Amino acid sequence: MIYCCEDHVELALDVIVDDYFVAPKLEKIEDPGKAESGCEYCGKLAVYMVANG
Ligand SMILES: [Zn+2]
């Protein structure tokens, strides 16, 4: 599972496909203040959660 911001959502999707060879599941975080962590890549507030399957 990858938390990512608006800017890095494409990257996160690519990473899931490359690592797990499955279609990633993209979920919008409705309340970003409650996200457990920031963007994996830049540390900004995470807006999306990308899961493998
Ligand atoms: Zn980011």
mmCIF file of the protein (N, C-alpha, C, O) and its ligand, coordinates in Angstrom:
data_MODEL
# 
_entry.id   MODEL 
# 
loop_
_entity.id 
_entity.type 
_entity.pdbx_number_of_molecules 
1 polymer     1 
2 non-polymer 1 
# 
_entity_poly.entity_id                      1 
_entity_poly.type                           'polypeptide(L)' 
_entity_poly.nstd_linkage                   no 
_entity_poly.nstd_monomer                   no 
_entity_poly.pdbx_seq_one_letter_code       MIYCCEDHVELALDVIVDDYFVAPKLEKIEDPGKAESGCEYCGKLAVYMVANG 
_entity_poly.pdbx_seq_one_letter_code_can   MIYCCEDHVELALDVIVDDYFVAPKLEKIEDPGKAESGCEYCGKLAVYMVANG 
_entity_poly.pdbx_strand_id                 A 
# 
loop_
_entity_poly_seq.entity_id 
_entity_poly_seq.num 
_entity_poly_seq.mon_id 
_entity_poly_seq.hetero 
1 1  MET n 
1 2  ILE n 
1 3  TYR n 
1 4  CYS n 
1 5  CYS n 
1 6  GLU n 
1 7  ASP n 
1 8  HIS n 
1 9  VAL n 
1 10 GLU n 
1 11 LEU n 
1 12 ALA n 
1 13 LEU n 
1 14 ASP n 
1 15 VAL n 
1 16 ILE n 
1 17 VAL n 
1 18 ASP n 
1 19 ASP n 
1 20 TYR n 
1 21 PHE n 
1 22 VAL n 
1 23 ALA n 
1 24 PRO n 
1 25 LYS n 
1 26 LEU n 
1 27 GLU n 
1 28 LYS n 
1 29 ILE n 
1 30 GLU n 
1 31 ASP n 
1 32 PRO n 
1 33 GLY n 
1 34 LYS n 
1 35 ALA n 
1 36 GLU n 
1 37 SER n 
1 38 GLY n 
1 39 CYS n 
1 40 GLU n 
1 41 TYR n 
1 42 CYS n 
1 43 GLY n 
1 44 LYS n 
1 45 LEU n 
1 46 ALA n 
1 47 VAL n 
1 48 TYR n 
1 49 MET n 
1 50 VAL n 
1 51 ALA n 
1 52 ASN n 
1 53 GLY n 
# 
loop_
_struct_asym.id 
_struct_asym.entity_id 
A 1 
B 2 
# 
loop_
_chem_comp.id 
_chem_comp.type 
_chem_comp.mon_nstd_flag 
ALA 'L-peptide linking' y 
ASN 'L-peptide linking' y 
ASP 'L-peptide linking' y 
CYS 'L-peptide linking' y 
GLU 'L-peptide linking' y 
GLY 'peptide linking'   y 
HIS 'L-peptide linking' y 
ILE 'L-peptide linking' y 
LEU 'L-peptide linking' y 
LYS 'L-peptide linking' y 
MET 'L-peptide linking' y 
PHE 'L-peptide linking' y 
PRO 'L-peptide linking' y 
SER 'L-peptide linking' y 
TYR 'L-peptide linking' y 
VAL 'L-peptide linking' y 
ZN  non-polymer         . 
# 
_pdbx_entity_nonpoly.entity_id   2 
_pdbx_entity_nonpoly.name        ? 
_pdbx_entity_nonpoly.comp_id     ZN 
# 
_pdbx_nonpoly_scheme.asym_id         B 
_pdbx_nonpoly_scheme.entity_id       2 
_pdbx_nonpoly_scheme.mon_id          ZN 
_pdbx_nonpoly_scheme.ndb_seq_num     1 
_pdbx_nonpoly_scheme.pdb_seq_num     101 
_pdbx_nonpoly_scheme.auth_seq_num    101 
_pdbx_nonpoly_scheme.pdb_mon_id      ZN 
_pdbx_nonpoly_scheme.auth_mon_id     ZN 
_pdbx_nonpoly_scheme.pdb_strand_id   A 
_pdbx_nonpoly_scheme.pdb_ins_code    . 
# 
loop_
_atom_site.group_PDB 
_atom_site.id 
_atom_site.type_symbol 
_atom_site.label_atom_id 
_atom_site.label_alt_id 
_atom_site.label_comp_id 
_atom_site.label_asym_id 
_atom_site.label_entity_id 
_atom_site.label_seq_id 
_atom_site.pdbx_PDB_ins_code 
_atom_site.Cartn_x 
_atom_site.Cartn_y 
_atom_site.Cartn_z 
_atom_site.occupancy 
_atom_site.B_iso_or_equiv 
_atom_site.pdbx_formal_charge 
_atom_site.auth_seq_id 
_atom_site.auth_comp_id 
_atom_site.auth_asym_id 
_atom_site.auth_atom_id 
_atom_site.pdbx_PDB_model_num 
ATOM   1   N  N  . MET A 1 1  ? 0.845   -1.197 0.000   1.00 0.00 ? 1   MET A N  1 
ATOM   2   C  CA . MET A 1 1  ? 0.000   0.000  0.000   1.00 0.00 ? 1   MET A CA 1 
ATOM   3   C  C  . MET A 1 1  ? 0.879   1.245  0.000   1.00 0.00 ? 1   MET A C  1 
ATOM   4   O  O  . MET A 1 1  ? 1.827   1.361  0.777   1.00 0.00 ? 1   MET A O  1 
ATOM   5   N  N  . ILE A 1 2  ? 0.545   2.158  -0.877  1.00 0.00 ? 2   ILE A N  1 
ATOM   6   C  CA . ILE A 1 2  ? 1.345   3.379  -1.002  1.00 0.00 ? 2   ILE A CA 1 
ATOM   7   C  C  . ILE A 1 2  ? 0.448   4.598  -0.778  1.00 0.00 ? 2   ILE A C  1 
ATOM   8   O  O  . ILE A 1 2  ? -0.615  4.722  -1.385  1.00 0.00 ? 2   ILE A O  1 
ATOM   9   N  N  . TYR A 1 3  ? 0.886   5.474  0.083   1.00 0.00 ? 3   TYR A N  1 
ATOM   10  C  CA . TYR A 1 3  ? 0.200   6.752  0.229   1.00 0.00 ? 3   TYR A CA 1 
ATOM   11  C  C  . TYR A 1 3  ? 0.879   7.738  -0.689  1.00 0.00 ? 3   TYR A C  1 
ATOM   12  O  O  . TYR A 1 3  ? 2.108   7.779  -0.756  1.00 0.00 ? 3   TYR A O  1 
ATOM   13  N  N  . CYS A 1 4  ? 0.103   8.532  -1.397  1.00 0.00 ? 4   CYS A N  1 
ATOM   14  C  CA . CYS A 1 4  ? 0.734   9.494  -2.284  1.00 0.00 ? 4   CYS A CA 1 
ATOM   15  C  C  . CYS A 1 4  ? -0.112  10.751 -2.450  1.00 0.00 ? 4   CYS A C  1 
ATOM   16  O  O  . CYS A 1 4  ? -1.319  10.755 -2.207  1.00 0.00 ? 4   CYS A O  1 
ATOM   17  N  N  . CYS A 1 5  ? 0.549   11.793 -2.863  1.00 0.00 ? 5   CYS A N  1 
ATOM   18  C  CA . CYS A 1 5  ? -0.133  13.053 -3.112  1.00 0.00 ? 5   CYS A CA 1 
ATOM   19  C  C  . CYS A 1 5  ? -0.615  13.089 -4.562  1.00 0.00 ? 5   CYS A C  1 
ATOM   20  O  O  . CYS A 1 5  ? -0.379  12.159 -5.333  1.00 0.00 ? 5   CYS A O  1 
ATOM   21  N  N  . GLU A 1 6  ? -1.282  14.158 -4.908  1.00 0.00 ? 6   GLU A N  1 
ATOM   22  C  CA . GLU A 1 6  ? -1.799  14.356 -6.257  1.00 0.00 ? 6   GLU A CA 1 
ATOM   23  C  C  . GLU A 1 6  ? -0.698  14.220 -7.314  1.00 0.00 ? 6   GLU A C  1 
ATOM   24  O  O  . GLU A 1 6  ? -0.915  13.644 -8.380  1.00 0.00 ? 6   GLU A O  1 
ATOM   25  N  N  . ASP A 1 7  ? 0.484   14.758 -7.003  1.00 0.00 ? 7   ASP A N  1 
ATOM   26  C  CA . ASP A 1 7  ? 1.587   14.790 -7.966  1.00 0.00 ? 7   ASP A CA 1 
ATOM   27  C  C  . ASP A 1 7  ? 2.173   13.409 -8.244  1.00 0.00 ? 7   ASP A C  1 
ATOM   28  O  O  . ASP A 1 7  ? 2.677   13.150 -9.337  1.00 0.00 ? 7   ASP A O  1 
ATOM   29  N  N  . HIS A 1 8  ? 2.105   12.529 -7.254  1.00 0.00 ? 8   HIS A N  1 
ATOM   30  C  CA . HIS A 1 8  ? 2.810   11.263 -7.385  1.00 0.00 ? 8   HIS A CA 1 
ATOM   31  C  C  . HIS A 1 8  ? 1.896   10.060 -7.555  1.00 0.00 ? 8   HIS A C  1 
ATOM   32  O  O  . HIS A 1 8  ? 2.336   8.916  -7.443  1.00 0.00 ? 8   HIS A O  1 
ATOM   33  N  N  . VAL A 1 9  ? 0.623   10.323 -7.825  1.00 0.00 ? 9   VAL A N  1 
ATOM   34  C  CA . VAL A 1 9  ? -0.301  9.203  -7.957  1.00 0.00 ? 9   VAL A CA 1 
ATOM   35  C  C  . VAL A 1 9  ? 0.048   8.337  -9.169  1.00 0.00 ? 9   VAL A C  1 
ATOM   36  O  O  . VAL A 1 9  ? -0.063  7.113  -9.105  1.00 0.00 ? 9   VAL A O  1 
ATOM   37  N  N  . GLU A 1 10 ? 0.467   8.958  -10.264 1.00 0.00 ? 10  GLU A N  1 
ATOM   38  C  CA . GLU A 1 10 ? 0.857   8.198  -11.462 1.00 0.00 ? 10  GLU A CA 1 
ATOM   39  C  C  . GLU A 1 10 ? 2.041   7.292  -11.161 1.00 0.00 ? 10  GLU A C  1 
ATOM   40  O  O  . GLU A 1 10 ? 2.082   6.131  -11.568 1.00 0.00 ? 10  GLU A O  1 
ATOM   41  N  N  . LEU A 1 11 ? 2.989   7.847  -10.446 1.00 0.00 ? 11  LEU A N  1 
ATOM   42  C  CA . LEU A 1 11 ? 4.185   7.105  -10.079 1.00 0.00 ? 11  LEU A CA 1 
ATOM   43  C  C  . LEU A 1 11 ? 3.827   5.907  -9.211  1.00 0.00 ? 11  LEU A C  1 
ATOM   44  O  O  . LEU A 1 11 ? 4.321   4.801  -9.426  1.00 0.00 ? 11  LEU A O  1 
ATOM   45  N  N  . ALA A 1 12 ? 2.971   6.138  -8.235  1.00 0.00 ? 12  ALA A N  1 
ATOM   46  C  CA . ALA A 1 12 ? 2.572   5.063  -7.327  1.00 0.00 ? 12  ALA A CA 1 
ATOM   47  C  C  . ALA A 1 12 ? 1.868   3.946  -8.088  1.00 0.00 ? 12  ALA A C  1 
ATOM   48  O  O  . ALA A 1 12 ? 2.097   2.767  -7.815  1.00 0.00 ? 12  ALA A O  1 
ATOM   49  N  N  . LEU A 1 13 ? 1.018   4.307  -9.034  1.00 0.00 ? 13  LEU A N  1 
ATOM   50  C  CA . LEU A 1 13 ? 0.321   3.303  -9.837  1.00 0.00 ? 13  LEU A CA 1 
ATOM   51  C  C  . LEU A 1 13 ? 1.322   2.466  -10.629 1.00 0.00 ? 13  LEU A C  1 
ATOM   52  O  O  . LEU A 1 13 ? 1.194   1.244  -10.709 1.00 0.00 ? 13  LEU A O  1 
ATOM   53  N  N  . ASP A 1 14 ? 2.315   3.127  -11.211 1.00 0.00 ? 14  ASP A N  1 
ATOM   54  C  CA . ASP A 1 14 ? 3.349   2.425  -11.975 1.00 0.00 ? 14  ASP A CA 1 
ATOM   55  C  C  . ASP A 1 14 ? 4.126   1.463  -11.092 1.00 0.00 ? 14  ASP A C  1 
ATOM   56  O  O  . ASP A 1 14 ? 4.423   0.336  -11.487 1.00 0.00 ? 14  ASP A O  1 
ATOM   57  N  N  . VAL A 1 15 ? 4.449   1.922  -9.895  1.00 0.00 ? 15  VAL A N  1 
ATOM   58  C  CA . VAL A 1 15 ? 5.235   1.098  -8.984  1.00 0.00 ? 15  VAL A CA 1 
ATOM   59  C  C  . VAL A 1 15 ? 4.474   -0.173 -8.619  1.00 0.00 ? 15  VAL A C  1 
ATOM   60  O  O  . VAL A 1 15 ? 5.052   -1.259 -8.585  1.00 0.00 ? 15  VAL A O  1 
ATOM   61  N  N  . ILE A 1 16 ? 3.184   -0.035 -8.347  1.00 0.00 ? 16  ILE A N  1 
ATOM   62  C  CA . ILE A 1 16 ? 2.379   -1.212 -7.998  1.00 0.00 ? 16  ILE A CA 1 
ATOM   63  C  C  . ILE A 1 16 ? 2.352   -2.194 -9.166  1.00 0.00 ? 16  ILE A C  1 
ATOM   64  O  O  . ILE A 1 16 ? 2.521   -3.399 -8.978  1.00 0.00 ? 16  ILE A O  1 
ATOM   65  N  N  . VAL A 1 17 ? 2.139   -1.675 -10.362 1.00 0.00 ? 17  VAL A N  1 
ATOM   66  C  CA . VAL A 1 17 ? 2.083   -2.555 -11.532 1.00 0.00 ? 17  VAL A CA 1 
ATOM   67  C  C  . VAL A 1 17 ? 3.417   -3.273 -11.720 1.00 0.00 ? 17  VAL A C  1 
ATOM   68  O  O  . VAL A 1 17 ? 3.449   -4.475 -11.984 1.00 0.00 ? 17  VAL A O  1 
ATOM   69  N  N  . ASP A 1 18 ? 4.510   -2.536 -11.583 1.00 0.00 ? 18  ASP A N  1 
ATOM   70  C  CA . ASP A 1 18 ? 5.841   -3.112 -11.772 1.00 0.00 ? 18  ASP A CA 1 
ATOM   71  C  C  . ASP A 1 18 ? 6.167   -4.151 -10.709 1.00 0.00 ? 18  ASP A C  1 
ATOM   72  O  O  . ASP A 1 18 ? 6.758   -5.189 -11.008 1.00 0.00 ? 18  ASP A O  1 
ATOM   73  N  N  . ASP A 1 19 ? 5.782   -3.871 -9.464  1.00 0.00 ? 19  ASP A N  1 
ATOM   74  C  CA . ASP A 1 19 ? 6.172   -4.743 -8.358  1.00 0.00 ? 19  ASP A CA 1 
ATOM   75  C  C  . ASP A 1 19 ? 5.264   -5.949 -8.205  1.00 0.00 ? 19  ASP A C  1 
ATOM   76  O  O  . ASP A 1 19 ? 5.732   -7.029 -7.843  1.00 0.00 ? 19  ASP A O  1 
ATOM   77  N  N  . TYR A 1 20 ? 3.983   -5.792 -8.472  1.00 0.00 ? 20  TYR A N  1 
ATOM   78  C  CA . TYR A 1 20 ? 3.035   -6.859 -8.157  1.00 0.00 ? 20  TYR A CA 1 
ATOM   79  C  C  . TYR A 1 20 ? 2.341   -7.428 -9.381  1.00 0.00 ? 20  TYR A C  1 
ATOM   80  O  O  . TYR A 1 20 ? 1.640   -8.435 -9.283  1.00 0.00 ? 20  TYR A O  1 
ATOM   81  N  N  . PHE A 1 21 ? 2.525   -6.797 -10.535 1.00 0.00 ? 21  PHE A N  1 
ATOM   82  C  CA . PHE A 1 21 ? 1.908   -7.279 -11.774 1.00 0.00 ? 21  PHE A CA 1 
ATOM   83  C  C  . PHE A 1 21 ? 0.398   -7.417 -11.649 1.00 0.00 ? 21  PHE A C  1 
ATOM   84  O  O  . PHE A 1 21 ? -0.201  -8.307 -12.253 1.00 0.00 ? 21  PHE A O  1 
ATOM   85  N  N  . VAL A 1 22 ? -0.203  -6.555 -10.881 1.00 0.00 ? 22  VAL A N  1 
ATOM   86  C  CA . VAL A 1 22 ? -1.656  -6.548 -10.784 1.00 0.00 ? 22  VAL A CA 1 
ATOM   87  C  C  . VAL A 1 22 ? -2.152  -5.123 -11.014 1.00 0.00 ? 22  VAL A C  1 
ATOM   88  O  O  . VAL A 1 22 ? -1.394  -4.158 -10.915 1.00 0.00 ? 22  VAL A O  1 
ATOM   89  N  N  . ALA A 1 23 ? -3.417  -5.021 -11.317 1.00 0.00 ? 23  ALA A N  1 
ATOM   90  C  CA . ALA A 1 23 ? -4.011  -3.693 -11.470 1.00 0.00 ? 23  ALA A CA 1 
ATOM   91  C  C  . ALA A 1 23 ? -4.138  -3.053 -10.098 1.00 0.00 ? 23  ALA A C  1 
ATOM   92  O  O  . ALA A 1 23 ? -4.732  -3.634 -9.190  1.00 0.00 ? 23  ALA A O  1 
ATOM   93  N  N  . PRO A 1 24 ? -3.597  -1.889 -9.949  1.00 0.00 ? 24  PRO A N  1 
ATOM   94  C  CA . PRO A 1 24 ? -3.657  -1.230 -8.651  1.00 0.00 ? 24  PRO A CA 1 
ATOM   95  C  C  . PRO A 1 24 ? -5.060  -0.737 -8.322  1.00 0.00 ? 24  PRO A C  1 
ATOM   96  O  O  . PRO A 1 24 ? -5.850  -0.408 -9.207  1.00 0.00 ? 24  PRO A O  1 
ATOM   97  N  N  . LYS A 1 25 ? -5.340  -0.698 -7.055  1.00 0.00 ? 25  LYS A N  1 
ATOM   98  C  CA . LYS A 1 25 ? -6.615  -0.154 -6.612  1.00 0.00 ? 25  LYS A CA 1 
ATOM   99  C  C  . LYS A 1 25 ? -6.367  1.221  -6.012  1.00 0.00 ? 25  LYS A C  1 
ATOM   100 O  O  . LYS A 1 25 ? -5.616  1.376  -5.049  1.00 0.00 ? 25  LYS A O  1 
ATOM   101 N  N  . LEU A 1 26 ? -7.012  2.201  -6.602  1.00 0.00 ? 26  LEU A N  1 
ATOM   102 C  CA . LEU A 1 26 ? -6.788  3.579  -6.184  1.00 0.00 ? 26  LEU A CA 1 
ATOM   103 C  C  . LEU A 1 26 ? -7.940  4.046  -5.307  1.00 0.00 ? 26  LEU A C  1 
ATOM   104 O  O  . LEU A 1 26 ? -9.104  3.970  -5.699  1.00 0.00 ? 26  LEU A O  1 
ATOM   105 N  N  . GLU A 1 27 ? -7.607  4.521  -4.137  1.00 0.00 ? 27  GLU A N  1 
ATOM   106 C  CA . GLU A 1 27 ? -8.645  5.041  -3.247  1.00 0.00 ? 27  GLU A CA 1 
ATOM   107 C  C  . GLU A 1 27 ? -8.327  6.456  -2.839  1.00 0.00 ? 27  GLU A C  1 
ATOM   108 O  O  . GLU A 1 27 ? -7.207  6.766  -2.432  1.00 0.00 ? 27  GLU A O  1 
ATOM   109 N  N  . LYS A 1 28 ? -9.325  7.313  -2.952  1.00 0.00 ? 28  LYS A N  1 
ATOM   110 C  CA . LYS A 1 28 ? -9.123  8.684  -2.528  1.00 0.00 ? 28  LYS A CA 1 
ATOM   111 C  C  . LYS A 1 28 ? -9.289  8.754  -1.014  1.00 0.00 ? 28  LYS A C  1 
ATOM   112 O  O  . LYS A 1 28 ? -10.212 8.165  -0.451  1.00 0.00 ? 28  LYS A O  1 
ATOM   113 N  N  . ILE A 1 29 ? -8.408  9.462  -0.382  1.00 0.00 ? 29  ILE A N  1 
ATOM   114 C  CA . ILE A 1 29 ? -8.522  9.657  1.051   1.00 0.00 ? 29  ILE A CA 1 
ATOM   115 C  C  . ILE A 1 29 ? -9.450  10.847 1.285   1.00 0.00 ? 29  ILE A C  1 
ATOM   116 O  O  . ILE A 1 29 ? -9.112  11.990 0.978   1.00 0.00 ? 29  ILE A O  1 
ATOM   117 N  N  . GLU A 1 30 ? -10.614 10.554 1.830   1.00 0.00 ? 30  GLU A N  1 
ATOM   118 C  CA . GLU A 1 30 ? -11.637 11.598 1.960   1.00 0.00 ? 30  GLU A CA 1 
ATOM   119 C  C  . GLU A 1 30 ? -11.212 12.693 2.927   1.00 0.00 ? 30  GLU A C  1 
ATOM   120 O  O  . GLU A 1 30 ? -11.487 13.875 2.718   1.00 0.00 ? 30  GLU A O  1 
ATOM   121 N  N  . ASP A 1 31 ? -10.543 12.276 3.981   1.00 0.00 ? 31  ASP A N  1 
ATOM   122 C  CA . ASP A 1 31 ? -10.112 13.243 4.983   1.00 0.00 ? 31  ASP A CA 1 
ATOM   123 C  C  . ASP A 1 31 ? -8.600  13.141 5.156   1.00 0.00 ? 31  ASP A C  1 
ATOM   124 O  O  . ASP A 1 31 ? -8.117  12.387 6.001   1.00 0.00 ? 31  ASP A O  1 
ATOM   125 N  N  . PRO A 1 32 ? -7.855  13.899 4.354   1.00 0.00 ? 32  PRO A N  1 
ATOM   126 C  CA . PRO A 1 32 ? -6.395  13.780 4.341   1.00 0.00 ? 32  PRO A CA 1 
ATOM   127 C  C  . PRO A 1 32 ? -5.769  14.004 5.711   1.00 0.00 ? 32  PRO A C  1 
ATOM   128 O  O  . PRO A 1 32 ? -4.683  13.496 5.990   1.00 0.00 ? 32  PRO A O  1 
ATOM   129 N  N  . GLY A 1 33 ? -6.439  14.752 6.553   1.00 0.00 ? 33  GLY A N  1 
ATOM   130 C  CA . GLY A 1 33 ? -5.908  14.966 7.893   1.00 0.00 ? 33  GLY A CA 1 
ATOM   131 C  C  . GLY A 1 33 ? -5.794  13.684 8.689   1.00 0.00 ? 33  GLY A C  1 
ATOM   132 O  O  . GLY A 1 33 ? -5.029  13.599 9.650   1.00 0.00 ? 33  GLY A O  1 
ATOM   133 N  N  . LYS A 1 34 ? -6.569  12.680 8.277   1.00 0.00 ? 34  LYS A N  1 
ATOM   134 C  CA . LYS A 1 34 ? -6.566  11.407 8.997   1.00 0.00 ? 34  LYS A CA 1 
ATOM   135 C  C  . LYS A 1 34 ? -5.612  10.384 8.393   1.00 0.00 ? 34  LYS A C  1 
ATOM   136 O  O  . LYS A 1 34 ? -5.452  9.289  8.931   1.00 0.00 ? 34  LYS A O  1 
ATOM   137 N  N  . ALA A 1 35 ? -4.980  10.735 7.283   1.00 0.00 ? 35  ALA A N  1 
ATOM   138 C  CA . ALA A 1 35 ? -4.053  9.804  6.654   1.00 0.00 ? 35  ALA A CA 1 
ATOM   139 C  C  . ALA A 1 35 ? -2.935  9.460  7.627   1.00 0.00 ? 35  ALA A C  1 
ATOM   140 O  O  . ALA A 1 35 ? -2.441  10.312 8.367   1.00 0.00 ? 35  ALA A O  1 
ATOM   141 N  N  . GLU A 1 36 ? -2.551  8.189  7.606   1.00 0.00 ? 36  GLU A N  1 
ATOM   142 C  CA . GLU A 1 36 ? -1.548  7.742  8.559   1.00 0.00 ? 36  GLU A CA 1 
ATOM   143 C  C  . GLU A 1 36 ? -0.172  8.300  8.253   1.00 0.00 ? 36  GLU A C  1 
ATOM   144 O  O  . GLU A 1 36 ? 0.659   8.464  9.147   1.00 0.00 ? 36  GLU A O  1 
ATOM   145 N  N  . SER A 1 37 ? 0.060   8.588  6.983   1.00 0.00 ? 37  SER A N  1 
ATOM   146 C  CA . SER A 1 37 ? 1.374   9.115  6.631   1.00 0.00 ? 37  SER A CA 1 
ATOM   147 C  C  . SER A 1 37 ? 1.252   10.026 5.418   1.00 0.00 ? 37  SER A C  1 
ATOM   148 O  O  . SER A 1 37 ? 0.224   10.047 4.740   1.00 0.00 ? 37  SER A O  1 
ATOM   149 N  N  . GLY A 1 38 ? 2.293   10.763 5.160   1.00 0.00 ? 38  GLY A N  1 
ATOM   150 C  CA . GLY A 1 38 ? 2.303   11.637 3.998   1.00 0.00 ? 38  GLY A CA 1 
ATOM   151 C  C  . GLY A 1 38 ? 2.655   10.872 2.742   1.00 0.00 ? 38  GLY A C  1 
ATOM   152 O  O  . GLY A 1 38 ? 2.794   9.649  2.755   1.00 0.00 ? 38  GLY A O  1 
ATOM   153 N  N  . CYS A 1 39 ? 2.796   11.606 1.665   1.00 0.00 ? 39  CYS A N  1 
ATOM   154 C  CA . CYS A 1 39 ? 3.195   11.014 0.394   1.00 0.00 ? 39  CYS A CA 1 
ATOM   155 C  C  . CYS A 1 39 ? 4.525   10.286 0.546   1.00 0.00 ? 39  CYS A C  1 
ATOM   156 O  O  . CYS A 1 39 ? 5.476   10.797 1.138   1.00 0.00 ? 39  CYS A O  1 
ATOM   157 N  N  . GLU A 1 40 ? 4.561   9.089  -0.001  1.00 0.00 ? 40  GLU A N  1 
ATOM   158 C  CA . GLU A 1 40 ? 5.751   8.245  0.050   1.00 0.00 ? 40  GLU A CA 1 
ATOM   159 C  C  . GLU A 1 40 ? 6.961   8.909  -0.608  1.00 0.00 ? 40  GLU A C  1 
ATOM   160 O  O  . GLU A 1 40 ? 8.107   8.627  -0.257  1.00 0.00 ? 40  GLU A O  1 
ATOM   161 N  N  . TYR A 1 41 ? 6.691   9.788  -1.560  1.00 0.00 ? 41  TYR A N  1 
ATOM   162 C  CA . TYR A 1 41 ? 7.777   10.306 -2.396  1.00 0.00 ? 41  TYR A CA 1 
ATOM   163 C  C  . TYR A 1 41 ? 8.224   11.716 -2.044  1.00 0.00 ? 41  TYR A C  1 
ATOM   164 O  O  . TYR A 1 41 ? 9.394   12.060 -2.209  1.00 0.00 ? 41  TYR A O  1 
ATOM   165 N  N  . CYS A 1 42 ? 7.295   12.533 -1.559  1.00 0.00 ? 42  CYS A N  1 
ATOM   166 C  CA . CYS A 1 42 ? 7.696   13.904 -1.269  1.00 0.00 ? 42  CYS A CA 1 
ATOM   167 C  C  . CYS A 1 42 ? 7.300   14.349 0.140   1.00 0.00 ? 42  CYS A C  1 
ATOM   168 O  O  . CYS A 1 42 ? 7.699   15.424 0.585   1.00 0.00 ? 42  CYS A O  1 
ATOM   169 N  N  . GLY A 1 43 ? 6.519   13.528 0.840   1.00 0.00 ? 43  GLY A N  1 
ATOM   170 C  CA . GLY A 1 43 ? 6.176   13.860 2.201   1.00 0.00 ? 43  GLY A CA 1 
ATOM   171 C  C  . GLY A 1 43 ? 5.019   14.842 2.352   1.00 0.00 ? 43  GLY A C  1 
ATOM   172 O  O  . GLY A 1 43 ? 4.634   15.199 3.465   1.00 0.00 ? 43  GLY A O  1 
ATOM   173 N  N  . LYS A 1 44 ? 4.475   15.269 1.225   1.00 0.00 ? 44  LYS A N  1 
ATOM   174 C  CA . LYS A 1 44 ? 3.303   16.143 1.301   1.00 0.00 ? 44  LYS A CA 1 
ATOM   175 C  C  . LYS A 1 44 ? 2.100   15.349 1.806   1.00 0.00 ? 44  LYS A C  1 
ATOM   176 O  O  . LYS A 1 44 ? 2.150   14.124 1.919   1.00 0.00 ? 44  LYS A O  1 
ATOM   177 N  N  . LEU A 1 45 ? 1.036   16.058 2.102   1.00 0.00 ? 45  LEU A N  1 
ATOM   178 C  CA . LEU A 1 45 ? -0.173  15.413 2.562   1.00 0.00 ? 45  LEU A CA 1 
ATOM   179 C  C  . LEU A 1 45 ? -0.649  14.388 1.528   1.00 0.00 ? 45  LEU A C  1 
ATOM   180 O  O  . LEU A 1 45 ? -0.778  14.710 0.346   1.00 0.00 ? 45  LEU A O  1 
ATOM   181 N  N  . ALA A 1 46 ? -0.906  13.169 1.969   1.00 0.00 ? 46  ALA A N  1 
ATOM   182 C  CA . ALA A 1 46 ? -1.349  12.136 1.046   1.00 0.00 ? 46  ALA A CA 1 
ATOM   183 C  C  . ALA A 1 46 ? -2.819  12.328 0.694   1.00 0.00 ? 46  ALA A C  1 
ATOM   184 O  O  . ALA A 1 46 ? -3.644  12.595 1.567   1.00 0.00 ? 46  ALA A O  1 
ATOM   185 N  N  . VAL A 1 47 ? -3.138  12.191 -0.579  1.00 0.00 ? 47  VAL A N  1 
ATOM   186 C  CA . VAL A 1 47 ? -4.503  12.364 -1.051  1.00 0.00 ? 47  VAL A CA 1 
ATOM   187 C  C  . VAL A 1 47 ? -5.069  11.041 -1.553  1.00 0.00 ? 47  VAL A C  1 
ATOM   188 O  O  . VAL A 1 47 ? -6.281  10.824 -1.548  1.00 0.00 ? 47  VAL A O  1 
ATOM   189 N  N  . TYR A 1 48 ? -4.172  10.164 -1.985  1.00 0.00 ? 48  TYR A N  1 
ATOM   190 C  CA . TYR A 1 48 ? -4.597  8.866  -2.492  1.00 0.00 ? 48  TYR A CA 1 
ATOM   191 C  C  . TYR A 1 48 ? -3.856  7.732  -1.798  1.00 0.00 ? 48  TYR A C  1 
ATOM   192 O  O  . TYR A 1 48 ? -2.736  7.884  -1.312  1.00 0.00 ? 48  TYR A O  1 
ATOM   193 N  N  . MET A 1 49 ? -4.527  6.603  -1.776  1.00 0.00 ? 49  MET A N  1 
ATOM   194 C  CA . MET A 1 49 ? -3.954  5.381  -1.262  1.00 0.00 ? 49  MET A CA 1 
ATOM   195 C  C  . MET A 1 49 ? -3.973  4.405  -2.419  1.00 0.00 ? 49  MET A C  1 
ATOM   196 O  O  . MET A 1 49 ? -5.033  4.164  -2.996  1.00 0.00 ? 49  MET A O  1 
ATOM   197 N  N  . VAL A 1 50 ? -2.844  3.841  -2.772  1.00 0.00 ? 50  VAL A N  1 
ATOM   198 C  CA . VAL A 1 50 ? -2.800  2.878  -3.864  1.00 0.00 ? 50  VAL A CA 1 
ATOM   199 C  C  . VAL A 1 50 ? -2.484  1.514  -3.286  1.00 0.00 ? 50  VAL A C  1 
ATOM   200 O  O  . VAL A 1 50 ? -1.442  1.314  -2.662  1.00 0.00 ? 50  VAL A O  1 
ATOM   201 N  N  . ALA A 1 51 ? -3.403  0.571  -3.502  1.00 0.00 ? 51  ALA A N  1 
ATOM   202 C  CA . ALA A 1 51 ? -3.239  -0.766 -2.954  1.00 0.00 ? 51  ALA A CA 1 
ATOM   203 C  C  . ALA A 1 51 ? -3.000  -1.761 -4.079  1.00 0.00 ? 51  ALA A C  1 
ATOM   204 O  O  . ALA A 1 51 ? -3.448  -1.557 -5.207  1.00 0.00 ? 51  ALA A O  1 
ATOM   205 N  N  . ASN A 1 52 ? -2.296  -2.831 -3.764  1.00 0.00 ? 52  ASN A N  1 
ATOM   206 C  CA . ASN A 1 52 ? -2.094  -3.881 -4.751  1.00 0.00 ? 52  ASN A CA 1 
ATOM   207 C  C  . ASN A 1 52 ? -3.228  -4.895 -4.660  1.00 0.00 ? 52  ASN A C  1 
ATOM   208 O  O  . ASN A 1 52 ? -3.195  -5.806 -3.833  1.00 0.00 ? 52  ASN A O  1 
ATOM   209 N  N  . GLY A 1 53 ? -4.194  -4.733 -5.485  1.00 0.00 ? 53  GLY A N  1 
ATOM   210 C  CA . GLY A 1 53 ? -5.323  -5.663 -5.552  1.00 0.00 ? 53  GLY A CA 1 
ATOM   211 C  C  . GLY A 1 53 ? -6.400  -5.391 -4.524  1.00 0.00 ? 53  GLY A C  1 
ATOM   212 O  O  . GLY A 1 53 ? -7.402  -6.104 -4.477  1.00 0.00 ? 53  GLY A O  1 
HETATM 213 ZN ZN . ZN  B 2 .  ? 4.201   13.419 -3.545  1.00 0.00 2 101 ZN  A ZN 1 
# 
